Amino acid sequence: MVLVQAARGVIDGMTVADPWLEISGDRIAAVGTGPPPREPDDTLAGTLLPGFVDQHCHGGNRGNFFAGDEAAARTGARLHLEHGTTTLVASLVTAAPDPLVQQVRCLVPLVAEGVFAGIHLEGPWLSDRMCGAHDPALLRDPDPAEIDSVLAAGDGAVVMVTLAPELSGALAAIRQFVAADVVVAVGHTHCDFDRAREAVAAGATVATHLFNQMPPIQKRDAGPVVALMGDPRVTVEMIADGVHLDPAIIDFVVGAVGPDRVSVITDAMGAAGAPDGDYLIGHLAVTVADGVARLTEGGALAGSTLTMDRALQTLVRDCGIDLATASRMLATTPARVMGFADRGRLESGCRADLVSLADDLTVTAVMQAGVWVRR
C-alpha cells in the first residue's frame, strides 16, 4: 500500500487542499483530505489531477500510430504519457482497405498490453468536401463487408470510428458499429442539420473536433454543429491548441453544453514533442512551422502538435476555465463517453492514474496504473 499526499487536488469535481490517496497495486484504495492516516510515502508539492484521457491522437515524437510500426507507436505513446496522458486511444487516418487492416493488426497487441486503450478509425468513410488532411483519393462509402473485416482484425480493440453520415450506407454503418460496441462520431462531414440528427438517432454519440472540417453555422442553415451541440446525447470534441479554435469559441461551447459534454483532445500527429520541419500524415506531406502542422500542398491544418498538458494550459490561461472544470474535460468526460469506467477520476476503485502539476501548470509527476512513470 502506497500513500500519496499533495498540496492540492481535484476530488469530486472540486479543488481541495491536502488530498491523500492510498494506492494498492494499480488501484486507488482510499481517498481523503487533511491529515493522512499515516506518514505519506510520496509527498507532492503541486496539484493532483486524474490522469488525462485523450480519445483522439495520431502520434508524437516522430512516432505515428498509422505507420504499421510497433516501435513508432510506442514512441508516440510514451511522449504523451510523459505529458500526463495515462489513457490514450490510437487514431488512424484514411488508408486503402488492406493497409488499414494491417495498421489495425499492428496496434492490437499494444492495446492488449495497455499501451493504448483502443483504436480510433478516423476515416476512410469521410466527406471529400471536408477531408482535411485525409487523402481524398482513398475516401469511400462505408461497406458492411469492409467494416466486418476491420472489426475482425481489431479483435475488440477498435473502440471508436469517425464517419460522415451523408455518405451512402452511413446510417447502416453507424448501427453496425454500435452493435459492435464501437463509439461512433460524426466528423469530416458536409451533412445538414437533419442528417446529423439522423446520425444521432442511429447511435452516434460524439462530434469529432467540433467546428473543424464541418460546415459553419449559417443564420438560415444550422448545419451539423447546432444539431450536435443541441442533442444531450452527444459529447463534442475540441482541440484546445489556440489554433484550431479561438479560445472564445471554446469558452462559448463549454458554457452552452457544459463540461460533462466536452472532451478535449489533442488530434496530435507525429510532430507533437518534435521540432518544426517536414512530416507525413498518411501519405500526405505536412510542414510544421512555429508548432502548427499544415499540409504542404494547400495549407489545410493537419492535426496538431498538442499535448494534453498544453491543452489544459490553454483552457485555464486563455479561456479562463477553472482547473477543476478543465480536469473534467481532459479526463472525466472522455473516460465516460469512451466507456473507460475506471478512469478519469480520483476515486476509490479507479485505476491509479495521477498527474501532478506545478503552479505554472507544467507536469511534474505522472503515475499510470500505480507506477510512477515520471517524477
Contacts in CASP RR format, 6 or more apart in sequence:
PFRMAT RR
TARGET T0000
AUTHOR 0000-0000-0000
METHOD contacts of the structure
MODEL  1
MVLVQAARGVIDGMTVADPWLEISGDRIAAVGTGPPPREPDDTLAGTLLP
GFVDQHCHGGNRGNFFAGDEAAARTGARLHLEHGTTTLVASLVTAAPDPL
VQQVRCLVPLVAEGVFAGIHLEGPWLSDRMCGAHDPALLRDPDPAEIDSV
LAAGDGAVVMVTLAPELSGALAAIRQFVAADVVVAVGHTHCDFDRAREAV
AAGATVATHLFNQMPPIQKRDAGPVVALMGDPRVTVEMIADGVHLDPAII
DFVVGAVGPDRVSVITDAMGAAGAPDGDYLIGHLAVTVADGVARLTEGGA
LAGSTLTMDRALQTLVRDCGIDLATASRMLATTPARVMGFADRGRLESGC
RADLVSLADDLTVTAVMQAGVWVRR
1 22 0 8 1.000
1 23 0 8 1.000
1 24 0 8 1.000
1 29 0 8 1.000
2 22 0 8 1.000
2 23 0 8 1.000
2 24 0 8 1.000
2 41 0 8 1.000
2 42 0 8 1.000
2 370 0 8 1.000
3 20 0 8 1.000
3 21 0 8 1.000
3 22 0 8 1.000
3 23 0 8 1.000
3 36 0 8 1.000
3 37 0 8 1.000
3 38 0 8 1.000
3 39 0 8 1.000
3 40 0 8 1.000
3 41 0 8 1.000
3 42 0 8 1.000
4 20 0 8 1.000
4 21 0 8 1.000
4 23 0 8 1.000
4 40 0 8 1.000
4 41 0 8 1.000
4 42 0 8 1.000
4 43 0 8 1.000
4 44 0 8 1.000
4 48 0 8 1.000
4 354 0 8 1.000
4 367 0 8 1.000
5 18 0 8 1.000
5 19 0 8 1.000
5 20 0 8 1.000
5 21 0 8 1.000
5 36 0 8 1.000
5 40 0 8 1.000
5 42 0 8 1.000
5 43 0 8 1.000
5 44 0 8 1.000
6 18 0 8 1.000
6 19 0 8 1.000
6 20 0 8 1.000
6 43 0 8 1.000
6 44 0 8 1.000
6 45 0 8 1.000
6 46 0 8 1.000
6 47 0 8 1.000
6 48 0 8 1.000
6 356 0 8 1.000
7 17 0 8 1.000
7 18 0 8 1.000
7 44 0 8 1.000
7 45 0 8 1.000
7 46 0 8 1.000
7 47 0 8 1.000
8 15 0 8 1.000
8 16 0 8 1.000
8 17 0 8 1.000
8 18 0 8 1.000
8 19 0 8 1.000
8 46 0 8 1.000
8 47 0 8 1.000
8 48 0 8 1.000
9 15 0 8 1.000
9 16 0 8 1.000
9 17 0 8 1.000
9 19 0 8 1.000
9 47 0 8 1.000
9 48 0 8 1.000
9 49 0 8 1.000
9 346 0 8 1.000
10 16 0 8 1.000
10 47 0 8 1.000
10 48 0 8 1.000
10 49 0 8 1.000
10 50 0 8 1.000
10 323 0 8 1.000
10 324 0 8 1.000
10 327 0 8 1.000
10 346 0 8 1.000
11 19 0 8 1.000
11 31 0 8 1.000
11 32 0 8 1.000
11 33 0 8 1.000
11 346 0 8 1.000
12 347 0 8 1.000
13 324 0 8 1.000
13 327 0 8 1.000
13 328 0 8 1.000
13 332 0 8 1.000
14 324 0 8 1.000
15 47 0 8 1.000
15 322 0 8 1.000
15 323 0 8 1.000
15 324 0 8 1.000
16 33 0 8 1.000
17 33 0 8 1.000
17 34 0 8 1.000
18 33 0 8 1.000
18 34 0 8 1.000
18 35 0 8 1.000
19 31 0 8 1.000
19 32 0 8 1.000
19 33 0 8 1.000
19 34 0 8 1.000
19 48 0 8 1.000
19 346 0 8 1.000
20 31 0 8 1.000
20 32 0 8 1.000
20 33 0 8 1.000
20 34 0 8 1.000
20 36 0 8 1.000
20 37 0 8 1.000
20 40 0 8 1.000
21 28 0 8 1.000
21 30 0 8 1.000
21 31 0 8 1.000
21 32 0 8 1.000
21 48 0 8 1.000
21 346 0 8 1.000
21 352 0 8 1.000
21 354 0 8 1.000
22 28 0 8 1.000
22 29 0 8 1.000
22 30 0 8 1.000
22 31 0 8 1.000
22 37 0 8 1.000
23 29 0 8 1.000
23 352 0 8 1.000
23 367 0 8 1.000
23 370 0 8 1.000
25 352 0 8 1.000
25 370 0 8 1.000
26 351 0 8 1.000
26 352 0 8 1.000
26 369 0 8 1.000
26 370 0 8 1.000
26 371 0 8 1.000
27 349 0 8 1.000
27 350 0 8 1.000
27 351 0 8 1.000
27 352 0 8 1.000
27 370 0 8 1.000
28 346 0 8 1.000
28 347 0 8 1.000
28 348 0 8 1.000
28 349 0 8 1.000
28 350 0 8 1.000
28 351 0 8 1.000
28 352 0 8 1.000
29 348 0 8 1.000
29 349 0 8 1.000
30 348 0 8 1.000
31 346 0 8 1.000
31 347 0 8 1.000
31 348 0 8 1.000
42 372 0 8 1.000
44 356 0 8 1.000
44 364 0 8 1.000
44 365 0 8 1.000
45 358 0 8 1.000
45 364 0 8 1.000
46 356 0 8 1.000
46 357 0 8 1.000
46 358 0 8 1.000
46 359 0 8 1.000
46 364 0 8 1.000
47 323 0 8 1.000
47 356 0 8 1.000
47 357 0 8 1.000
48 346 0 8 1.000
48 354 0 8 1.000
48 355 0 8 1.000
48 356 0 8 1.000
49 323 0 8 1.000
49 327 0 8 1.000
49 330 0 8 1.000
49 331 0 8 1.000
49 346 0 8 1.000
49 354 0 8 1.000
49 355 0 8 1.000
49 356 0 8 1.000
49 357 0 8 1.000
50 327 0 8 1.000
50 331 0 8 1.000
50 332 0 8 1.000
50 343 0 8 1.000
50 344 0 8 1.000
50 345 0 8 1.000
50 346 0 8 1.000
50 350 0 8 1.000
50 353 0 8 1.000
50 354 0 8 1.000
50 355 0 8 1.000
51 84 0 8 1.000
51 85 0 8 1.000
51 86 0 8 1.000
51 87 0 8 1.000
51 331 0 8 1.000
51 343 0 8 1.000
51 344 0 8 1.000
51 353 0 8 1.000
51 354 0 8 1.000
51 355 0 8 1.000
51 366 0 8 1.000
51 368 0 8 1.000
52 83 0 8 1.000
52 84 0 8 1.000
52 85 0 8 1.000
52 86 0 8 1.000
52 87 0 8 1.000
52 308 0 8 1.000
52 309 0 8 1.000
52 312 0 8 1.000
52 330 0 8 1.000
52 331 0 8 1.000
52 355 0 8 1.000
53 85 0 8 1.000
53 86 0 8 1.000
53 87 0 8 1.000
53 88 0 8 1.000
53 117 0 8 1.000
53 330 0 8 1.000
53 331 0 8 1.000
53 334 0 8 1.000
53 335 0 8 1.000
53 338 0 8 1.000
53 340 0 8 1.000
53 343 0 8 1.000
53 344 0 8 1.000
54 80 0 8 1.000
54 85 0 8 1.000
54 87 0 8 1.000
54 88 0 8 1.000
54 89 0 8 1.000
54 265 0 8 1.000
54 266 0 8 1.000
54 268 0 8 1.000
54 308 0 8 1.000
54 334 0 8 1.000
55 89 0 8 1.000
55 120 0 8 1.000
55 160 0 8 1.000
55 206 0 8 1.000
55 237 0 8 1.000
55 263 0 8 1.000
55 265 0 8 1.000
55 334 0 8 1.000
55 337 0 8 1.000
55 338 0 8 1.000
56 89 0 8 1.000
56 91 0 8 1.000
56 120 0 8 1.000
56 122 0 8 1.000
56 208 0 8 1.000
56 209 0 8 1.000
56 237 0 8 1.000
56 263 0 8 1.000
56 265 0 8 1.000
56 266 0 8 1.000
56 267 0 8 1.000
57 65 0 8 1.000
57 80 0 8 1.000
57 85 0 8 1.000
57 88 0 8 1.000
57 89 0 8 1.000
57 90 0 8 1.000
57 91 0 8 1.000
57 265 0 8 1.000
57 266 0 8 1.000
57 267 0 8 1.000
57 268 0 8 1.000
58 64 0 8 1.000
58 65 0 8 1.000
58 66 0 8 1.000
58 90 0 8 1.000
58 91 0 8 1.000
58 92 0 8 1.000
58 93 0 8 1.000
58 122 0 8 1.000
58 267 0 8 1.000
58 268 0 8 1.000
58 269 0 8 1.000
58 270 0 8 1.000
58 281 0 8 1.000
58 303 0 8 1.000
59 65 0 8 1.000
59 73 0 8 1.000
59 76 0 8 1.000
59 77 0 8 1.000
59 79 0 8 1.000
59 80 0 8 1.000
59 90 0 8 1.000
59 268 0 8 1.000
59 269 0 8 1.000
59 270 0 8 1.000
59 272 0 8 1.000
60 75 0 8 1.000
60 76 0 8 1.000
60 79 0 8 1.000
60 80 0 8 1.000
60 268 0 8 1.000
60 269 0 8 1.000
60 270 0 8 1.000
60 271 0 8 1.000
60 272 0 8 1.000
60 273 0 8 1.000
60 274 0 8 1.000
61 75 0 8 1.000
61 76 0 8 1.000
61 78 0 8 1.000
61 79 0 8 1.000
61 270 0 8 1.000
61 272 0 8 1.000
61 273 0 8 1.000
61 274 0 8 1.000
62 72 0 8 1.000
62 75 0 8 1.000
62 76 0 8 1.000
62 270 0 8 1.000
62 271 0 8 1.000
62 274 0 8 1.000
62 279 0 8 1.000
63 69 0 8 1.000
63 72 0 8 1.000
63 73 0 8 1.000
63 75 0 8 1.000
63 76 0 8 1.000
63 79 0 8 1.000
63 270 0 8 1.000
64 72 0 8 1.000
64 73 0 8 1.000
64 76 0 8 1.000
64 269 0 8 1.000
64 270 0 8 1.000
64 280 0 8 1.000
64 281 0 8 1.000
64 282 0 8 1.000
65 72 0 8 1.000
65 73 0 8 1.000
65 76 0 8 1.000
65 77 0 8 1.000
65 90 0 8 1.000
65 91 0 8 1.000
65 92 0 8 1.000
65 107 0 8 1.000
65 116 0 8 1.000
66 91 0 8 1.000
66 92 0 8 1.000
66 93 0 8 1.000
66 95 0 8 1.000
66 103 0 8 1.000
66 281 0 8 1.000
66 282 0 8 1.000
67 73 0 8 1.000
67 103 0 8 1.000
68 102 0 8 1.000
68 103 0 8 1.000
68 106 0 8 1.000
68 107 0 8 1.000
69 106 0 8 1.000
70 106 0 8 1.000
70 109 0 8 1.000
70 110 0 8 1.000
73 90 0 8 1.000
73 106 0 8 1.000
73 107 0 8 1.000
73 110 0 8 1.000
73 115 0 8 1.000
73 116 0 8 1.000
74 110 0 8 1.000
74 115 0 8 1.000
76 270 0 8 1.000
76 272 0 8 1.000
77 88 0 8 1.000
77 90 0 8 1.000
77 110 0 8 1.000
77 115 0 8 1.000
77 116 0 8 1.000
79 272 0 8 1.000
79 273 0 8 1.000
79 307 0 8 1.000
80 88 0 8 1.000
80 266 0 8 1.000
80 268 0 8 1.000
80 272 0 8 1.000
80 307 0 8 1.000
80 308 0 8 1.000
81 88 0 8 1.000
81 366 0 8 1.000
81 368 0 8 1.000
81 373 0 8 1.000
81 374 0 8 1.000
82 363 0 8 1.000
82 366 0 8 1.000
82 373 0 8 1.000
82 374 0 8 1.000
83 307 0 8 1.000
83 308 0 8 1.000
83 309 0 8 1.000
83 310 0 8 1.000
83 363 0 8 1.000
84 307 0 8 1.000
84 308 0 8 1.000
84 309 0 8 1.000
84 355 0 8 1.000
84 363 0 8 1.000
84 366 0 8 1.000
84 374 0 8 1.000
85 266 0 8 1.000
85 307 0 8 1.000
85 308 0 8 1.000
86 343 0 8 1.000
86 353 0 8 1.000
86 354 0 8 1.000
86 355 0 8 1.000
86 366 0 8 1.000
86 367 0 8 1.000
86 368 0 8 1.000
86 369 0 8 1.000
87 117 0 8 1.000
87 335 0 8 1.000
87 340 0 8 1.000
87 343 0 8 1.000
87 344 0 8 1.000
87 353 0 8 1.000
88 115 0 8 1.000
88 116 0 8 1.000
88 117 0 8 1.000
89 116 0 8 1.000
89 117 0 8 1.000
89 118 0 8 1.000
89 119 0 8 1.000
89 120 0 8 1.000
89 159 0 8 1.000
89 160 0 8 1.000
89 338 0 8 1.000
90 107 0 8 1.000
90 110 0 8 1.000
90 111 0 8 1.000
90 116 0 8 1.000
90 118 0 8 1.000
90 119 0 8 1.000
90 120 0 8 1.000
91 119 0 8 1.000
91 120 0 8 1.000
91 121 0 8 1.000
91 122 0 8 1.000
91 267 0 8 1.000
92 100 0 8 1.000
92 103 0 8 1.000
92 104 0 8 1.000
92 119 0 8 1.000
92 120 0 8 1.000
92 121 0 8 1.000
92 122 0 8 1.000
92 123 0 8 1.000
93 122 0 8 1.000
93 123 0 8 1.000
93 133 0 8 1.000
93 134 0 8 1.000
93 281 0 8 1.000
93 282 0 8 1.000
94 122 0 8 1.000
94 123 0 8 1.000
94 124 0 8 1.000
94 126 0 8 1.000
94 131 0 8 1.000
94 134 0 8 1.000
94 135 0 8 1.000
94 138 0 8 1.000
94 139 0 8 1.000
94 282 0 8 1.000
95 103 0 8 1.000
95 124 0 8 1.000
95 138 0 8 1.000
95 282 0 8 1.000
96 124 0 8 1.000
96 138 0 8 1.000
97 146 0 8 1.000
97 149 0 8 1.000
100 121 0 8 1.000
100 124 0 8 1.000
100 150 0 8 1.000
101 149 0 8 1.000
101 150 0 8 1.000
101 153 0 8 1.000
104 119 0 8 1.000
104 121 0 8 1.000
104 150 0 8 1.000
104 153 0 8 1.000
104 154 0 8 1.000
104 157 0 8 1.000
104 158 0 8 1.000
105 153 0 8 1.000
105 154 0 8 1.000
107 116 0 8 1.000
107 118 0 8 1.000
107 119 0 8 1.000
107 157 0 8 1.000
108 119 0 8 1.000
108 153 0 8 1.000
108 154 0 8 1.000
108 155 0 8 1.000
108 157 0 8 1.000
110 116 0 8 1.000
111 117 0 8 1.000
111 118 0 8 1.000
111 119 0 8 1.000
111 157 0 8 1.000
112 157 0 8 1.000
116 157 0 8 1.000
117 159 0 8 1.000
117 338 0 8 1.000
117 340 0 8 1.000
117 343 0 8 1.000
118 157 0 8 1.000
118 158 0 8 1.000
118 159 0 8 1.000
118 160 0 8 1.000
119 154 0 8 1.000
119 157 0 8 1.000
119 158 0 8 1.000
119 159 0 8 1.000
119 160 0 8 1.000
120 158 0 8 1.000
120 159 0 8 1.000
120 160 0 8 1.000
120 161 0 8 1.000
120 162 0 8 1.000
121 150 0 8 1.000
121 158 0 8 1.000
121 160 0 8 1.000
121 161 0 8 1.000
121 162 0 8 1.000
122 134 0 8 1.000
122 161 0 8 1.000
122 162 0 8 1.000
122 188 0 8 1.000
122 208 0 8 1.000
123 134 0 8 1.000
123 139 0 8 1.000
123 161 0 8 1.000
123 162 0 8 1.000
123 163 0 8 1.000
123 188 0 8 1.000
124 134 0 8 1.000
124 138 0 8 1.000
124 139 0 8 1.000
124 140 0 8 1.000
125 139 0 8 1.000
125 140 0 8 1.000
125 141 0 8 1.000
125 142 0 8 1.000
125 161 0 8 1.000
125 163 0 8 1.000
125 164 0 8 1.000
125 167 0 8 1.000
125 170 0 8 1.000
125 173 0 8 1.000
126 134 0 8 1.000
126 139 0 8 1.000
126 162 0 8 1.000
126 163 0 8 1.000
126 164 0 8 1.000
126 187 0 8 1.000
126 188 0 8 1.000
126 189 0 8 1.000
127 139 0 8 1.000
127 164 0 8 1.000
127 166 0 8 1.000
127 167 0 8 1.000
127 188 0 8 1.000
127 189 0 8 1.000
127 190 0 8 1.000
127 191 0 8 1.000
128 136 0 8 1.000
128 139 0 8 1.000
129 190 0 8 1.000
130 164 0 8 1.000
130 187 0 8 1.000
130 188 0 8 1.000
130 189 0 8 1.000
130 190 0 8 1.000
130 213 0 8 1.000
130 214 0 8 1.000
130 215 0 8 1.000
131 139 0 8 1.000
131 188 0 8 1.000
131 213 0 8 1.000
132 188 0 8 1.000
132 213 0 8 1.000
132 295 0 8 1.000
132 300 0 8 1.000
132 301 0 8 1.000
132 302 0 8 1.000
133 281 0 8 1.000
133 284 0 8 1.000
133 286 0 8 1.000
133 295 0 8 1.000
133 300 0 8 1.000
133 301 0 8 1.000
133 302 0 8 1.000
133 303 0 8 1.000
134 188 0 8 1.000
134 284 0 8 1.000
135 282 0 8 1.000
135 283 0 8 1.000
135 284 0 8 1.000
141 167 0 8 1.000
141 168 0 8 1.000
141 169 0 8 1.000
141 170 0 8 1.000
142 163 0 8 1.000
142 167 0 8 1.000
142 169 0 8 1.000
142 170 0 8 1.000
142 172 0 8 1.000
142 173 0 8 1.000
144 172 0 8 1.000
144 173 0 8 1.000
144 176 0 8 1.000
147 173 0 8 1.000
147 176 0 8 1.000
147 177 0 8 1.000
150 158 0 8 1.000
151 158 0 8 1.000
151 180 0 8 1.000
151 182 0 8 1.000
156 180 0 8 1.000
156 181 0 8 1.000
158 180 0 8 1.000
158 182 0 8 1.000
159 182 0 8 1.000
159 183 0 8 1.000
159 338 0 8 1.000
160 182 0 8 1.000
160 183 0 8 1.000
160 184 0 8 1.000
160 185 0 8 1.000
160 206 0 8 1.000
160 338 0 8 1.000
161 177 0 8 1.000
161 182 0 8 1.000
161 183 0 8 1.000
161 184 0 8 1.000
161 185 0 8 1.000
162 185 0 8 1.000
162 186 0 8 1.000
162 187 0 8 1.000
162 188 0 8 1.000
162 208 0 8 1.000
163 170 0 8 1.000
163 173 0 8 1.000
163 174 0 8 1.000
163 184 0 8 1.000
163 185 0 8 1.000
163 186 0 8 1.000
163 187 0 8 1.000
164 170 0 8 1.000
164 186 0 8 1.000
164 187 0 8 1.000
164 188 0 8 1.000
164 189 0 8 1.000
164 190 0 8 1.000
164 191 0 8 1.000
165 171 0 8 1.000
165 174 0 8 1.000
165 186 0 8 1.000
165 189 0 8 1.000
165 191 0 8 1.000
165 195 0 8 1.000
165 196 0 8 1.000
165 198 0 8 1.000
165 199 0 8 1.000
165 202 0 8 1.000
165 204 0 8 1.000
166 189 0 8 1.000
166 190 0 8 1.000
166 191 0 8 1.000
166 192 0 8 1.000
166 195 0 8 1.000
170 199 0 8 1.000
171 198 0 8 1.000
171 199 0 8 1.000
171 202 0 8 1.000
174 184 0 8 1.000
174 199 0 8 1.000
174 202 0 8 1.000
174 203 0 8 1.000
174 204 0 8 1.000
175 202 0 8 1.000
175 203 0 8 1.000
177 184 0 8 1.000
178 184 0 8 1.000
178 202 0 8 1.000
178 203 0 8 1.000
183 205 0 8 1.000
183 206 0 8 1.000
183 337 0 8 1.000
183 338 0 8 1.000
183 339 0 8 1.000
184 199 0 8 1.000
184 202 0 8 1.000
184 203 0 8 1.000
184 204 0 8 1.000
184 205 0 8 1.000
184 206 0 8 1.000
185 204 0 8 1.000
185 205 0 8 1.000
185 206 0 8 1.000
185 207 0 8 1.000
185 208 0 8 1.000
185 237 0 8 1.000
186 196 0 8 1.000
186 199 0 8 1.000
186 200 0 8 1.000
186 204 0 8 1.000
186 206 0 8 1.000
186 207 0 8 1.000
186 208 0 8 1.000
186 214 0 8 1.000
186 224 0 8 1.000
186 228 0 8 1.000
187 207 0 8 1.000
187 208 0 8 1.000
187 209 0 8 1.000
187 213 0 8 1.000
187 214 0 8 1.000
187 224 0 8 1.000
188 208 0 8 1.000
188 213 0 8 1.000
188 214 0 8 1.000
189 196 0 8 1.000
189 213 0 8 1.000
189 214 0 8 1.000
189 224 0 8 1.000
190 214 0 8 1.000
190 215 0 8 1.000
191 199 0 8 1.000
191 214 0 8 1.000
191 223 0 8 1.000
191 224 0 8 1.000
192 215 0 8 1.000
192 221 0 8 1.000
192 223 0 8 1.000
192 224 0 8 1.000
193 221 0 8 1.000
193 222 0 8 1.000
193 223 0 8 1.000
193 224 0 8 1.000
193 226 0 8 1.000
193 227 0 8 1.000
194 227 0 8 1.000
195 224 0 8 1.000
196 223 0 8 1.000
196 224 0 8 1.000
196 227 0 8 1.000
196 228 0 8 1.000
197 227 0 8 1.000
197 231 0 8 1.000
200 227 0 8 1.000
200 228 0 8 1.000
200 231 0 8 1.000
200 233 0 8 1.000
200 234 0 8 1.000
204 234 0 8 1.000
205 233 0 8 1.000
205 234 0 8 1.000
205 235 0 8 1.000
205 337 0 8 1.000
206 234 0 8 1.000
206 235 0 8 1.000
206 236 0 8 1.000
206 237 0 8 1.000
206 263 0 8 1.000
206 337 0 8 1.000
207 224 0 8 1.000
207 225 0 8 1.000
207 228 0 8 1.000
207 229 0 8 1.000
207 234 0 8 1.000
207 235 0 8 1.000
207 236 0 8 1.000
207 237 0 8 1.000
208 237 0 8 1.000
209 237 0 8 1.000
209 238 0 8 1.000
209 239 0 8 1.000
209 244 0 8 1.000
209 265 0 8 1.000
209 267 0 8 1.000
210 225 0 8 1.000
210 228 0 8 1.000
210 229 0 8 1.000
210 236 0 8 1.000
210 237 0 8 1.000
210 238 0 8 1.000
210 253 0 8 1.000
211 225 0 8 1.000
211 238 0 8 1.000
211 244 0 8 1.000
211 245 0 8 1.000
211 249 0 8 1.000
212 239 0 8 1.000
212 244 0 8 1.000
212 245 0 8 1.000
212 301 0 8 1.000
214 223 0 8 1.000
214 224 0 8 1.000
214 225 0 8 1.000
215 221 0 8 1.000
215 223 0 8 1.000
215 224 0 8 1.000
215 225 0 8 1.000
216 225 0 8 1.000
217 223 0 8 1.000
217 225 0 8 1.000
217 226 0 8 1.000
228 234 0 8 1.000
228 236 0 8 1.000
229 236 0 8 1.000
229 253 0 8 1.000
229 256 0 8 1.000
229 257 0 8 1.000
230 257 0 8 1.000
232 261 0 8 1.000
234 261 0 8 1.000
235 261 0 8 1.000
235 262 0 8 1.000
235 263 0 8 1.000
235 333 0 8 1.000
235 334 0 8 1.000
235 337 0 8 1.000
236 253 0 8 1.000
236 257 0 8 1.000
236 261 0 8 1.000
236 262 0 8 1.000
236 263 0 8 1.000
237 262 0 8 1.000
237 263 0 8 1.000
237 264 0 8 1.000
237 265 0 8 1.000
238 244 0 8 1.000
238 245 0 8 1.000
238 250 0 8 1.000
238 253 0 8 1.000
238 262 0 8 1.000
238 263 0 8 1.000
238 264 0 8 1.000
238 265 0 8 1.000
239 245 0 8 1.000
239 264 0 8 1.000
239 265 0 8 1.000
239 266 0 8 1.000
239 267 0 8 1.000
239 303 0 8 1.000
239 304 0 8 1.000
239 306 0 8 1.000
239 311 0 8 1.000
240 250 0 8 1.000
240 264 0 8 1.000
240 306 0 8 1.000
240 311 0 8 1.000
240 312 0 8 1.000
240 314 0 8 1.000
240 315 0 8 1.000
240 319 0 8 1.000
241 266 0 8 1.000
241 304 0 8 1.000
241 305 0 8 1.000
241 306 0 8 1.000
241 310 0 8 1.000
241 311 0 8 1.000
241 314 0 8 1.000
242 314 0 8 1.000
242 318 0 8 1.000
243 292 0 8 1.000
243 301 0 8 1.000
243 304 0 8 1.000
244 267 0 8 1.000
244 301 0 8 1.000
244 303 0 8 1.000
244 304 0 8 1.000
247 314 0 8 1.000
247 318 0 8 1.000
247 319 0 8 1.000
248 319 0 8 1.000
250 314 0 8 1.000
250 315 0 8 1.000
250 319 0 8 1.000
250 321 0 8 1.000
251 319 0 8 1.000
251 320 0 8 1.000
251 321 0 8 1.000
253 262 0 8 1.000
254 262 0 8 1.000
254 319 0 8 1.000
254 321 0 8 1.000
254 325 0 8 1.000
254 329 0 8 1.000
259 325 0 8 1.000
259 328 0 8 1.000
259 329 0 8 1.000
259 333 0 8 1.000
260 328 0 8 1.000
260 332 0 8 1.000
260 333 0 8 1.000
260 336 0 8 1.000
261 333 0 8 1.000
262 329 0 8 1.000
262 333 0 8 1.000
263 329 0 8 1.000
263 333 0 8 1.000
263 334 0 8 1.000
263 337 0 8 1.000
264 308 0 8 1.000
264 311 0 8 1.000
264 312 0 8 1.000
264 315 0 8 1.000
264 326 0 8 1.000
264 329 0 8 1.000
264 330 0 8 1.000
264 334 0 8 1.000
265 311 0 8 1.000
265 334 0 8 1.000
266 272 0 8 1.000
266 304 0 8 1.000
266 306 0 8 1.000
266 307 0 8 1.000
266 308 0 8 1.000
266 311 0 8 1.000
267 303 0 8 1.000
267 304 0 8 1.000
267 306 0 8 1.000
268 303 0 8 1.000
268 304 0 8 1.000
268 305 0 8 1.000
268 306 0 8 1.000
268 307 0 8 1.000
269 279 0 8 1.000
269 281 0 8 1.000
269 286 0 8 1.000
269 293 0 8 1.000
269 302 0 8 1.000
269 303 0 8 1.000
269 304 0 8 1.000
269 305 0 8 1.000
270 279 0 8 1.000
270 305 0 8 1.000
271 277 0 8 1.000
271 279 0 8 1.000
271 286 0 8 1.000
271 288 0 8 1.000
271 291 0 8 1.000
271 293 0 8 1.000
271 305 0 8 1.000
272 304 0 8 1.000
272 305 0 8 1.000
272 306 0 8 1.000
272 307 0 8 1.000
273 305 0 8 1.000
273 307 0 8 1.000
274 305 0 8 1.000
275 288 0 8 1.000
276 288 0 8 1.000
276 289 0 8 1.000
276 290 0 8 1.000
276 291 0 8 1.000
277 287 0 8 1.000
277 288 0 8 1.000
277 289 0 8 1.000
278 285 0 8 1.000
278 286 0 8 1.000
278 287 0 8 1.000
278 288 0 8 1.000
278 296 0 8 1.000
279 285 0 8 1.000
279 286 0 8 1.000
279 287 0 8 1.000
279 288 0 8 1.000
279 293 0 8 1.000
280 286 0 8 1.000
281 293 0 8 1.000
281 295 0 8 1.000
281 302 0 8 1.000
281 303 0 8 1.000
284 295 0 8 1.000
284 296 0 8 1.000
284 297 0 8 1.000
284 302 0 8 1.000
285 295 0 8 1.000
285 296 0 8 1.000
285 297 0 8 1.000
286 293 0 8 1.000
286 294 0 8 1.000
286 295 0 8 1.000
286 296 0 8 1.000
286 302 0 8 1.000
287 293 0 8 1.000
287 294 0 8 1.000
287 295 0 8 1.000
287 296 0 8 1.000
288 294 0 8 1.000
288 305 0 8 1.000
291 305 0 8 1.000
292 301 0 8 1.000
292 304 0 8 1.000
292 305 0 8 1.000
293 301 0 8 1.000
293 302 0 8 1.000
293 303 0 8 1.000
293 304 0 8 1.000
293 305 0 8 1.000
294 300 0 8 1.000
294 301 0 8 1.000
294 302 0 8 1.000
295 302 0 8 1.000
308 330 0 8 1.000
309 355 0 8 1.000
309 357 0 8 1.000
309 361 0 8 1.000
309 362 0 8 1.000
309 363 0 8 1.000
311 330 0 8 1.000
312 323 0 8 1.000
312 326 0 8 1.000
312 327 0 8 1.000
312 330 0 8 1.000
312 357 0 8 1.000
312 361 0 8 1.000
313 361 0 8 1.000
315 321 0 8 1.000
315 325 0 8 1.000
315 326 0 8 1.000
315 329 0 8 1.000
315 330 0 8 1.000
316 322 0 8 1.000
316 323 0 8 1.000
316 326 0 8 1.000
316 361 0 8 1.000
317 361 0 8 1.000
331 343 0 8 1.000
331 344 0 8 1.000
331 345 0 8 1.000
332 344 0 8 1.000
332 345 0 8 1.000
334 340 0 8 1.000
334 344 0 8 1.000
335 341 0 8 1.000
335 343 0 8 1.000
335 344 0 8 1.000
335 345 0 8 1.000
342 349 0 8 1.000
342 350 0 8 1.000
342 351 0 8 1.000
343 350 0 8 1.000
343 351 0 8 1.000
343 353 0 8 1.000
344 350 0 8 1.000
344 353 0 8 1.000
346 354 0 8 1.000
351 369 0 8 1.000
351 370 0 8 1.000
352 367 0 8 1.000
352 369 0 8 1.000
352 370 0 8 1.000
353 367 0 8 1.000
353 368 0 8 1.000
353 369 0 8 1.000
353 370 0 8 1.000
354 365 0 8 1.000
354 366 0 8 1.000
354 367 0 8 1.000
355 363 0 8 1.000
355 365 0 8 1.000
355 366 0 8 1.000
355 367 0 8 1.000
356 363 0 8 1.000
356 364 0 8 1.000
356 365 0 8 1.000
356 366 0 8 1.000
357 363 0 8 1.000
357 364 0 8 1.000
358 364 0 8 1.000
363 374 0 8 1.000
364 375 0 8 1.000
365 372 0 8 1.000
365 374 0 8 1.000
365 375 0 8 1.000
366 372 0 8 1.000
366 373 0 8 1.000
366 374 0 8 1.000
367 373 0 8 1.000
END
